[in-house]
Amino acid sequence: MKNFRTHLMLCAGTGCVSNGSFRIKATLEHELARHELEDEVAVIMTGCNGFCAQGPVMTVLPEGIFYQLLTDENIPRLVEEHFLKGRPVKKLMYAPPAEKAPIPLMSDIGFFKKQRLIALRNRGLIDPEKIDEYIARGGYKALAKALISMSPLEIIEEIKKSGLRGRGGAGYPTGTKWQSAARHKSDVKYIICNADEGDPGAFMDRSIIEGDPHTVIEGMAIAGRAVGSRHGLVYIRTEYPIALKRLNLAIEQAREYGLLGKGIFGTDFDFDITVFRGAGAFVCGESSAMRASIQGEPPEPSSKHIHATEKGLWEKPTVLNNVETLAVVPEIIRRGADFFAGIGTEKSKGTKVFALVGKVKNTGLVEVPMGTTLREIIFDIGGGIQGDREFKAVQTGGPSGGCIPASLLDLPVDFESLTDVGSMMGSGGMIVMDEDTCMVDVARYFLDFLRDESCGKCTACREGTDVMYQIVTAICEGKGGEESIPMLEELGQAVRDASMCALGTSAPNPLLSTLRYFREEYEAHIRDRRCPAGVCKALITFTIDPIKCKACLLCNKNCPQGAISGEKKKPQTIDQANCIKCGVCRDVCKFKAVTVT
Amino acid sequence: MERLRPEDLDKIAERMKKSMSLREGAGKARIAVHMGTCGIAAGARKIMSALLQCVDDSAVKDVILTTSGCAGLCSREPMITVELAGKAPVKYVDLTAEKAKRIFTEHVLNGRIVAEYALALGSEQVL
């Protein structure tokens, strides 16, 4: 590789790509060439940097200066000022909302400062399409160590000692799973990487594959050695085109180097990986449904009297691990189990990646030690709530998780603590909600998602999620009765008890957890026919406060129904019969004169 | 492509080190070429190219070459500041490509300050 004085690490994760990072790359290269800097400054496309809220983002190395919200128009000035004249452009740097002065260094930005990276260790630092860059950061060293100086049993012992638990949801100890598959004798065994990430708002696995595909390949090969498998398979959704492209490229590069294929590193170990594209059914993330999907059958879960590690894919011993689980395996082998076991809480070791989304200021991908509190994640890293509204709840664990209220913000996050409060770790989605979020509406949204995604095999899940959805919808429309809440609780319990797979047994979680912590909101909808958050359209009225109204007529002009009228220089009024409660008047009003009751 | 042996990983890592260590930002030496309008007019671009060539030609892997703004002494441009790890920065003035090459060999590689081109030791005090 040629030597440059500066590397511009431009994010090419899905978030930044949709905001035009490839166009910015072209403009950057054009401007650099115009100043004859193309031999001095290199533009490198990296995986997701994590700070998606500020995308497209770019880090200038070696200085470590962080630029954000880049557009085509500001590139010429940036190139001339910073890369030619050496004057960093303050205007394009990140300024924390509370402060005025931009803080240029990445290590000074709260969002990055509190994170500890293991699974995301290479994010933004390597070009995911170049295997040499992965190797330069210690890549494939763990595989060499595992093949040459460790026995399969020692690999399993090391993983067990590290305390690593599955990052896909259930938190099953990875070492124990491997051990079980290793014990069963078979000519063929499978290592499957579960990249069927289906939770709304979750993108941990996508980002890992996009930013560092080789770590997943290396983790799978190590797993293969440990359990005696030669066949790896990545089950990934077709909706992840960038991840798919980089994964396939990485597999090809690994084959060229002999890191996949026959006799890896001159040993007798053979291992190769095929990529299986899923069509995006939520239930396919469930192990037995995924197996059916790969075998060409309808993706319905089946009972697990016999564990997949004994009879899994094609009736052969199978290990199914999540992307993030596999991504940390090389670091555990390379740096030793104690390194990993030294981080985290008593029963949950290491770090966890979360997709921090919703009403939080710094939307993005964060990796923190297990045991970090929700408050640290949402306020210190996430920067708090947008528009300085009040925090109301955080939903963890995807559609099967629960909503955690403000009183539990100091909860240290690990597998057990989240389950104790009626939610779960899941794969790491974290949706932040503010005071303007109606919790009944949230339950309705997730029930709608789940009744759509239920495969229909178990009656309780198929019918139960739909009936619960109907009841909650009725409550949102002001048609709930005193019997609604007890009926929902009973139904939720029945769906939980009578469904076979985790989709069904956890489907009532968003409903039951909101009933547990936000019961008074349900009661307000039912008894007072009132939506306290001002969301449920059937229960709210928009009015204009005649004292606050300055008669600017902005609402009048913007109302799509023409429902606002009034004389010039006089307070305006809303014709309730015509109002569709779209909220445009409230959004455009500069004087907060539009109230919702 | 040859199949890799375990020791090849280190060779690749070594080959990549020059560009990768730049990203880590920790180098034994840091050279800043002052690229204000004055510096550019006086020929700072040539100094930058010459230094980049020096880094390419030498075996060092941990020298960081960067740009900086006008150093304030426009009449003495082109200027560079050389900072070895743990040492006070040294400002050089009235440079040419040849002088820059000599500074690179003597100061950056061998730690001997080229006194005849040097303006001063240390940085200005910033309040």
Boltz contact constraints between the chains, C-beta under 6 A:
constraints:
  - contact:
      token1: [A, 1]
      token2: [B, 19]
      max_distance: 6.0
  - contact:
      token1: [A, 3]
      token2: [B, 18]
      max_distance: 6.0
  - contact:
      token1: [A, 3]
      token2: [B, 55]
      max_distance: 6.0
  - contact:
      token1: [A, 3]
      token2: [B, 56]
      max_distance: 6.0
  - contact:
      token1: [A, 5]
      token2: [B, 65]
      max_distance: 6.0
  - contact:
      token1: [A, 7]
      token2: [B, 23]
      max_distance: 6.0
  - contact:
      token1: [A, 61]
      token2: [B, 23]
      max_distance: 6.0
  - contact:
      token1: [A, 62]
      token2: [B, 22]
      max_distance: 6.0
  - contact:
      token1: [A, 62]
      token2: [B, 25]
      max_distance: 6.0
  - contact:
      token1: [A, 62]
      token2: [B, 64]
      max_distance: 6.0
  - contact:
      token1: [A, 64]
      token2: [B, 25]
      max_distance: 6.0
  - contact:
      token1: [A, 85]
      token2: [B, 35]
      max_distance: 6.0
  - contact:
      token1: [A, 86]
      token2: [B, 35]
      max_distance: 6.0
  - contact:
      token1: [A, 86]
      token2: [B, 67]
      max_distance: 6.0
  - contact:
      token1: [A, 86]
      token2: [B, 68]
      max_distance: 6.0
  - contact:
      token1: [A, 86]
      token2: [B, 69]
      max_distance: 6.0
  - contact:
      token1: [A, 87]
      token2: [B, 69]
      max_distance: 6.0
  - contact:
      token1: [A, 125]
      token2: [B, 23]
      max_distance: 6.0
  - contact:
      token1: [A, 132]
      token2: [B, 12]
      max_distance: 6.0
  - contact:
      token1: [A, 132]
      token2: [B, 16]
      max_distance: 6.0
  - contact:
      token1: [A, 135]
      token2: [B, 9]
      max_distance: 6.0
  - contact:
      token1: [A, 135]
      token2: [B, 12]
      max_distance: 6.0
  - contact:
      token1: [A, 135]
      token2: [B, 13]
      max_distance: 6.0
  - contact:
      token1: [A, 136]
      token2: [B, 13]
      max_distance: 6.0
  - contact:
      token1: [A, 136]
      token2: [B, 16]
      max_distance: 6.0
  - contact:
      token1: [A, 136]
      token2: [B, 20]
      max_distance: 6.0
  - contact:
      token1: [A, 140]
      token2: [B, 9]
      max_distance: 6.0
  - contact:
      token1: [A, 141]
      token2: [B, 9]
      max_distance: 6.0
  - contact:
      token1: [A, 144]
      token2: [B, 6]
      max_distance: 6.0
  - contact:
      token1: [A, 256]
      token2: [B, 1]
      max_distance: 6.0
  - contact:
      token1: [A, 257]
      token2: [B, 4]
      max_distance: 6.0
  - contact:
      token1: [A, 258]
      token2: [B, 3]
      max_distance: 6.0
  - contact:
      token1: [A, 258]
      token2: [B, 4]
      max_distance: 6.0
  - contact:
      token1: [A, 265]
      token2: [B, 6]
      max_distance: 6.0
  - contact:
      token1: [A, 266]
      token2: [B, 5]
      max_distance: 6.0
